[in-house]
Amino acid sequence: MKETEEKLDEEGFEEIPMEPKAEPGSGGPGGSGSNAPGAGGAGANRPDLRVVQTDRDKDGNVIYSNVGGMWKNVSKNGNVFYTLRIGQLKLLVFPNDRK
């Protein structure tokens, strides 16, 4: 595969900052859950838990690459669950409390 370098700044492309948007099911009207208490403010979309993938560089040192995150939520019934995001994949994670 041939690698080519393209200069995007000369073709009229500009970087657009990402704005956080509310996801269905993670709070708000009509959603199935709400954000954890204290999750509002500037760090609202910062995950409670990070999901990383390990790799090694050419010297053999460990490199951790962020691939996703987990956010703690509480349902309308008061049940605690997590939302796991890896790329475009979104999963709901429930504690295994049944014995």
C-alpha positions in Angstrom: 0.0 0.0 0.0 1.4 3.4 -1.0 1.4 6.1 1.6 0.7 9.6 0.5 0.6 12.8 2.5 -2.2 15.3 1.8 -2.2 18.9 2.9 -5.8 19.6 4.0 -5.2 23.2 5.0 -4.6 24.3 1.3 -7.9 22.7 0.1 -10.3 24.8 2.2 -10.8 22.2 5.0 -11.0 23.5 8.5 -11.2 21.8 11.9 -14.6 22.0 13.5 -14.7 21.6 17.3 -17.0 18.7 18.5 -19.9 19.8 20.6 -21.3 17.3 23.1 -24.7 16.1 22.2 -27.2 14.4 24.4 -27.6 10.7 23.6 -31.0 8.9 23.7 -31.2 6.6 26.7 -28.6 8.5 28.8 -30.9 11.1 30.4 -33.2 13.8 29.4 -36.8 13.5 28.4 -37.8 10.1 27.1 -34.6 8.5 28.0 -34.3 5.2 29.8 -31.8 6.4 32.4 -30.3 9.5 33.9 -26.7 10.5 34.5 -25.1 9.9 37.9 -25.4 12.6 40.5 -22.7 15.2 40.1 -22.2 14.4 36.5 -23.3 17.8 35.2 -21.0 20.7 34.3 -17.8 20.8 32.3 -16.9 17.2 32.8 -20.3 15.7 31.9 -19.0 13.5 29.1 -15.8 12.4 30.9 -16.2 8.7 31.6 -16.2 7.2 35.1 -14.0 4.4 33.8 -11.7 4.4 30.8 -11.3 1.4 28.4 -7.8 1.1 27.1 -6.0 -1.3 24.7 -2.4 -2.3 25.4 0.3 -2.2 22.7 4.0 -2.0 22.5 6.3 0.5 20.8 9.4 -0.4 18.8 11.5 -0.3 22.1 9.1 -2.8 23.8 7.5 -0.2 26.1 3.8 -0.6 26.9 1.5 1.9 25.3 -2.1 2.4 26.5 -4.5 3.6 23.8 -7.9 4.9 24.8 -10.6 3.0 22.9 -13.7 3.9 25.0 -15.2 4.6 28.4 -17.9 3.6 30.9 -20.4 5.9 32.5 -22.4 5.1 35.6 -26.2 5.6 35.3 -29.2 5.2 37.5 -32.5 4.0 35.9 -35.9 5.5 36.7 -36.5 2.5 39.0 -33.2 3.3 40.9 -31.2 0.4 39.4 -27.5 1.1 38.8 -26.0 0.3 35.4 -23.1 1.4 33.2 -23.0 2.5 29.6 -20.0 1.1 27.8 -18.8 2.9 24.6 -16.1 1.5 22.4 -16.0 3.5 19.1 -19.6 3.4 17.7 -20.5 0.4 19.8 -22.8 1.2 22.8 -23.5 -1.5 25.4 -25.4 -1.5 28.7 -23.6 -3.2 31.6 -25.5 -4.5 34.7 -24.0 -5.8 37.9 -24.4 -9.5 38.5 -26.2 -9.3 41.8 -28.4 -12.4 41.5 -27.1 -15.5 43.4 
